[in-house]
Amino acid sequence: MKKQAIAGLLLGCTASTNAFALDTNSAYDMDYQDDCSTNIHSSYCSNASFDFSPMRLDGETPSKVAENDSLAQSTQLPHYLRVSDERDWDYLMEQSYTILGLSVATVGLMTFLPESITKWDSEDSSIKNLGSKWKDNVSQGPVWDKDEHFLNYVMHPYFGGVYYTAARHAGFNEFESFLYSTTMSTFFWEYGVEAFAEVPSIQDLFVTPFFGAVVGEVMLQQELRITENGGEVMGSETLGSVSLFFLNPVGHIHYWVTDAWGDETEVNLAYNAWFSNGDAAQYAYDAGMPYTDQFIGLEVKLKF
C-alpha cells in the first residue's frame, strides 16, 4: 500500500513539473490540415473548412456583421428620404438655395393671384422702387394683418414645417431645426422676400415657426413611416409618392434638380449689376431700362 502511495506521489510531481514548464502566454495552432494531394487515404479527405472566429452574442461573426453593414450602406436611401446621422451643413445650405428659388417662384405666382387673397395692391406688386418699398414696409411693421385664415393658419404652418424638415433631414435636432425655421420664416421670408410687397405680419412671425415646428415634426415622422412601409400608403405606391412629396417638397425638388444635372448645379447670389455682363447691361440701357445701383440676382450654373 505504501509502495502504491509513493508511486502515485512521484507521478503527480512529474506531471506538475511538466505543466509549469509550458508557456501559457504563447499561442497554439489548433488547425488541422491533411494532405489530400496524394491518393493515400483519399477516401477520408474532406474539403470542409471550419471557422473558429469568435462569435458575438447575437450569433454573427465580425466578418458577417461587416458584410451586413456594407450591404446596408450600398442600399441606403437617398438623402431626401432619410435623416443624416450628423449635422450636414453642406446639404442644409443646398436646400436653403432651393428654398430661395422656390420663394422667388412663389412670389411670382402670388402676383397673379387676386388681390382679395394676397392683399397686395398693384402698386405693392410692382418692381419699381423695390428698395424704398422694402424699407417703408419694414419700418411700419409688424402689424396685425387681415389675410385669409387659410393663408395665416394653414399655409404658414405648412411652410414653417417645410423649413423645419429641411433642417431635420440635414441631421439637426428638434430645437436646432426650430431655430432654422424661425430664421428662415422671420428674416428670409417675413422681413425679406415678402417685405418687398407688404408690411411684416404679427401672426406670421409667431404662427410660422412655432406651429411649423409641430407640423414639421409630424410631417417628418409620417414621412419616415411611409418610407419604412416601402413607400406605400394604403397599398398604393402612387399615393405614397404624392404623400412623400408634399411632406418634403424641398428635398424632392432639390433631388430632382441635382439628379437631372448629375449633381453639377451651382447656385449663387449675385450683387453686381447684370452679373458683370456689359453687353447685357448696355442692351438694357439702350432699351430704356433705368440705371439703379441696387441689384440682387440668383445665378444658376448647370454643368454638362
Secondary structure, DSSP 8 states (H G I E B T S, - for coil): -HHHHHHHHHHHHHHHHHHHTS-TTS----------SSSTTGGG------------TTS--HHHHHHHHHHHHHT---GGGS--SS--HHHHHHHHHHHHHHHHHHHHHHTTS-HHHH---TTTT--TTHHHHHHHHHHH--B-----HHIIIIIHHHHHHHHHHHHHHTT--HHHHHHHHHHIIIIIIIIIIGGGTS--BHHHHHIIIIIHHHHHHHHHHHHHHHHHTTS-BTTBHHHHHHHHHHHSHHHHHHHHHHHHTTT-EEEEEE-SGGGG-HHHHHHHHHTT----S---EEEEEE--
